[in-house]
Structures are given as structure tokens and as C-alpha cells.
Amino acid sequence: MKLKGVFASFVLVLCASMACGAKSDSKNKKVTVVASMFPQFDFVRAVAGSNADITMLLKPGAESHSYEPTPKDMKKIQKADLFVYTGGENDVWAETLLNSLGAKAPKTIKLLDIVDAVEEELVEGMTAEEDDDEADGELDEHVWTSPQNAMKITQAICDELCRIDGVNASFYKTNASAYIRQIRNLDMQFASIVKQAKRTVFVFADRFPLRYFADEYGLSYYAAFPGCATDVEASASTIKFLINKVKQEKIPVVFTIEFSNGKIADTVCESTGAKKMEFHSCHNIAASDLKNGETYVSLMTRNIAALKAALN
């Protein structure tokens, strides 16, 4: 959901009223960080550990594409030492807020500035949304789904924390190196699966927020919707297309993503005999998973067996 003009005006008015606010007390030893959603939150948490107070704006289980910040959220951003967000069409509100704060804005990390971003694409068979003409040239925001990108993002967060809090630089560097090693291990496992696989195509009867993952490992895909689509009901032609592709290419697994109702996948699987499985995009996390300490690495590890089943 894109930021509306009325809401943008509200942001500007609110920010003007906040302009005299100060950042966190300089005597506070912890760095204050606001992360817009789970991937950023997890990377900061891995690097900063107990040295930071970290806020995740998007609530566990919530839909990120319809998120709009509350006045409380905006005050947290203004008072933070560091704000980490994705950028792109769904974060227009963040750009408006930061611009209005001017010199009082916190240090920022925008994920789309760290990696080589690509445009979201409408591949054969997808259901196009009514406003797709407005989305031409829109960048795909799900950059963290590529482990290579995740490593770059983790390093960028480490570098910025070291600049903000140089006293604890060695602590941040040690933590970042350890987490990057974990992500690199994931990367090697995914690459090994693809190298030994019988096929290089997978099917998502759902939104497809895995463009960067697919590009990294040379995979092609078919899906019901692009990654940032708001639709949940696919057209009859899309469902028929996916059913035919699964049959023609003898695809053994049809994927859904986290928090999906799975209805489209159920229909495709019932018609083809394929198995329905979840592929976690790490876009957001369930409250129970957050409580249990799940991380980007642990969630992506769930995908290893799923990918192997889909490509063999």
C-alpha cells in the first residue's frame, strides 16, 4: 500500500511538532536502533547484541505492504541513533519523515542503497494488479532473500554501528563476522543443492518475494503474483497456467510463503498431485517464532530441505 497524500501531509505536520525533540540521553550506554521490519531487526540484533536497544516497527505476523507508522513509531525514529529500513515504494513514508527532520534525522541505512537492486517483474502466467501500469520500474524490495545480499547488509550495519559507537567497534566486528559466516554456510548449502538438482525451476502458487534468491542461484520460476502484490485471489487463467506448468514439467512441490492462506496452492496441488510446502521469505515472523529466538539464518535453514525437494 502506497503512502497517501493526506497521510504524507500528516507526517510533515507531526514532524514539525517533533522538531525540537532530542535524541536519546547521551549518558545512555546503549545505541538505540529502529528497524522497519524483521530482516533489518535480525541483522542489527546479530551485530549489536546487548549493546543496543532495538525496536522493530512491523509487528510479528503483520502485513508489511499495508503498514503505516503511528505517531509513536515516528517519535522512536526521530530519537534513534540509527534507523534501518528497506526503501522503495512501501517506504515512501520513511523518506518523507527523514526529509522533514533535516539535520535532526538519525543516521540511516537503506537496504536498496547497499545492494544491486532489480525491478520487480511480471512473469508469464502471473495475475496482474489493476495498478500495475503505475508500478513500472518499481524496485523489488526483498533484497535480503539473497544470502549474498544479507552478508552485505550485515557488514553495512556493522560499519555504521562502529562509526556511531567506536568504543565497541571490536565487539560489533566480531559479531558481524560470526553471523556472516553463518549466512555464508547457508549460501554454500543452497548453491550445492542447485548444482546437484534435476531442474532449475520452482513454482509459487502465491506471491513471489524470492526474486533475489532466484537470481543468485540461477533459478527460474512461475508464480501467481509478484512479490509486492496485494491480491490474494488469482485469476482463473493464472491458476490454469500454474496447473499446466506443474503437470508439463512434473514439478513435485508447489510453494506458499509464510502467513499465506494456501488456497491457491491447495487448488494446484489437488489438480496435479504436487506437494504443498512453505518457503519462508523472512519478510516477517510469527510472534511465537520471535519469542523462541528464530533468526534469519534459522528461518532460511528451514528452506534447505524444501528447496531440495522442489528441485529433485
SULFEN-V528725 format. One record per pair of residues at least 4 apart in sequence whose ideal C-beta (glycine too) atoms are under 6 Angstrom apart, sorted by the first residue. I is the first residue (numbers start at 1). J is the second residue. D is the distance in whole Angstrom. If there is no record, write none. Layout:
i:I j:J d:D
i:I j:J d:D
This chain:
i:1 j:65 d:6
i:1 j:66 d:4
i:2 j:89 d:6
i:3 j:7 d:5
i:3 j:8 d:6
i:3 j:92 d:4
i:3 j:93 d:5
i:8 j:96 d:5
i:11 j:96 d:5
i:11 j:97 d:5
i:12 j:100 d:5
i:14 j:71 d:6
i:15 j:100 d:4
i:15 j:101 d:6
i:18 j:78 d:5
i:21 j:78 d:6
i:23 j:79 d:5
i:24 j:28 d:5
i:24 j:32 d:5
i:24 j:79 d:6
i:30 j:52 d:6
i:30 j:53 d:5
i:31 j:52 d:4
i:31 j:81 d:5
i:31 j:164 d:6
i:31 j:165 d:5
i:32 j:53 d:5
i:32 j:80 d:5
i:32 j:81 d:5
i:33 j:44 d:5
i:33 j:52 d:5
i:33 j:54 d:5
i:33 j:82 d:5
i:34 j:55 d:5
i:34 j:76 d:5
i:34 j:77 d:5
i:34 j:80 d:4
i:34 j:83 d:5
i:35 j:40 d:4
i:35 j:41 d:4
i:35 j:44 d:6
i:35 j:56 d:5
i:35 j:84 d:5
i:36 j:40 d:6
i:36 j:57 d:5
i:36 j:85 d:4
i:37 j:58 d:4
i:37 j:64 d:6
i:38 j:42 d:6
i:38 j:284 d:5
i:38 j:285 d:5
i:39 j:144 d:4
i:39 j:282 d:6
i:40 j:84 d:4
i:41 j:56 d:4
i:42 j:295 d:5
i:42 j:296 d:5
i:43 j:153 d:6
i:43 j:154 d:5
i:43 j:157 d:5
i:44 j:48 d:5
i:44 j:54 d:5
i:44 j:157 d:6
i:45 j:54 d:6
i:46 j:179 d:4
i:47 j:157 d:5
i:47 j:158 d:5
i:47 j:172 d:5
i:47 j:175 d:5
i:47 j:176 d:5
i:48 j:52 d:4
i:48 j:161 d:6
i:49 j:175 d:6
i:51 j:168 d:5
i:55 j:76 d:5
i:57 j:73 d:5
i:58 j:62 d:5
i:58 j:64 d:5
i:58 j:67 d:6
i:60 j:285 d:5
i:60 j:286 d:6
i:60 j:287 d:4
i:60 j:290 d:5
i:61 j:286 d:6
i:61 j:287 d:6
i:64 j:283 d:6
i:64 j:284 d:6
i:65 j:90 d:6
i:65 j:228 d:6
i:65 j:230 d:6
i:69 j:73 d:4
i:69 j:74 d:5
i:69 j:93 d:6
i:74 j:97 d:6
i:77 j:83 d:5
i:78 j:101 d:6
i:80 j:106 d:5
i:81 j:164 d:5
i:82 j:106 d:6
i:82 j:107 d:5
i:83 j:106 d:5
i:83 j:108 d:5
i:84 j:109 d:5
i:85 j:91 d:5
i:85 j:94 d:5
i:86 j:91 d:6
i:86 j:111 d:5
i:86 j:141 d:5
i:87 j:91 d:5
i:87 j:110 d:4
i:87 j:112 d:4
i:88 j:112 d:6
i:88 j:139 d:5
i:88 j:141 d:4
i:89 j:138 d:5
i:98 j:105 d:5
i:101 j:105 d:4
i:109 j:156 d:6
i:109 j:160 d:6
i:111 j:143 d:5
i:111 j:153 d:6
i:112 j:117 d:5
i:114 j:152 d:6
i:114 j:153 d:6
i:114 j:156 d:5
i:115 j:143 d:5
i:115 j:149 d:4
i:115 j:152 d:6
i:117 j:139 d:5
i:118 j:140 d:6
i:119 j:137 d:6
i:119 j:139 d:6
i:120 j:138 d:5
i:120 j:140 d:4
i:120 j:226 d:5
i:122 j:126 d:5
i:122 j:128 d:6
i:125 j:222 d:5
i:125 j:238 d:6
i:125 j:241 d:4
i:126 j:225 d:6
i:127 j:224 d:6
i:127 j:225 d:6
i:127 j:234 d:5
i:127 j:235 d:5
i:127 j:238 d:4
i:128 j:132 d:5
i:129 j:229 d:6
i:129 j:231 d:6
i:140 j:211 d:5
i:140 j:227 d:6
i:142 j:209 d:4
i:142 j:227 d:5
i:143 j:149 d:5
i:143 j:212 d:6
i:144 j:150 d:5
i:145 j:210 d:5
i:145 j:212 d:5
i:145 j:213 d:4
i:145 j:281 d:6
i:146 j:212 d:4
i:146 j:213 d:6
i:146 j:216 d:4
i:147 j:183 d:5
i:147 j:186 d:5
i:147 j:187 d:4
i:148 j:216 d:6
i:149 j:212 d:6
i:150 j:183 d:5
i:151 j:180 d:5
i:151 j:183 d:5
i:154 j:176 d:6
i:154 j:179 d:6
i:154 j:180 d:6
i:158 j:172 d:5
i:158 j:176 d:4
i:161 j:165 d:6
i:161 j:172 d:5
i:162 j:169 d:4
i:162 j:172 d:5
i:182 j:297 d:5
i:186 j:300 d:5
i:189 j:304 d:6
i:190 j:217 d:6
i:193 j:307 d:5
i:193 j:308 d:5
i:194 j:217 d:5
i:197 j:311 d:4
i:197 j:312 d:6
i:198 j:312 d:5
i:199 j:311 d:5
i:200 j:219 d:5
i:201 j:220 d:5
i:202 j:221 d:6
i:202 j:310 d:5
i:203 j:222 d:5
i:203 j:246 d:6
i:203 j:251 d:5
i:203 j:254 d:5
i:204 j:208 d:5
i:204 j:223 d:4
i:204 j:255 d:5
i:205 j:224 d:5
i:205 j:242 d:6
i:205 j:254 d:5
i:205 j:264 d:4
i:205 j:265 d:4
i:205 j:268 d:5
i:206 j:224 d:6
i:206 j:256 d:5
i:206 j:257 d:5
i:206 j:260 d:5
i:207 j:225 d:5
i:207 j:227 d:6
i:207 j:229 d:5
i:208 j:223 d:4
i:208 j:227 d:5
i:209 j:227 d:4
i:209 j:281 d:4
i:209 j:283 d:6
i:210 j:214 d:6
i:214 j:219 d:4
i:214 j:221 d:5
i:222 j:245 d:5
i:224 j:234 d:4
i:224 j:238 d:5
i:224 j:264 d:5
i:225 j:229 d:4
i:225 j:231 d:6
i:234 j:238 d:4
i:234 j:239 d:5
i:234 j:264 d:5
i:239 j:267 d:6
i:242 j:268 d:5
i:243 j:268 d:5
i:243 j:271 d:5
i:243 j:272 d:6
i:244 j:248 d:6
i:245 j:249 d:6
i:246 j:251 d:4
i:246 j:272 d:4
i:246 j:274 d:5
i:247 j:272 d:5
i:251 j:274 d:6
i:253 j:275 d:5
i:253 j:277 d:5
i:253 j:309 d:5
i:253 j:310 d:4
i:254 j:265 d:5
i:254 j:268 d:5
i:254 j:269 d:5
i:254 j:274 d:5
i:254 j:276 d:6
i:255 j:277 d:6
i:255 j:279 d:4
i:256 j:260 d:4
i:256 j:262 d:5
i:256 j:265 d:5
i:256 j:278 d:6
i:257 j:281 d:5
i:258 j:280 d:5
i:262 j:266 d:6
i:265 j:269 d:6
i:265 j:276 d:5
i:268 j:272 d:6
i:269 j:274 d:5
i:269 j:276 d:5
i:277 j:306 d:5
i:279 j:303 d:5
i:279 j:306 d:6
i:280 j:299 d:5
i:280 j:302 d:5
i:280 j:303 d:6
i:282 j:296 d:5
i:282 j:299 d:5
i:285 j:289 d:5
i:285 j:290 d:5
i:289 j:294 d:4
i:294 j:298 d:5
i:294 j:299 d:6
i:303 j:307 d:6
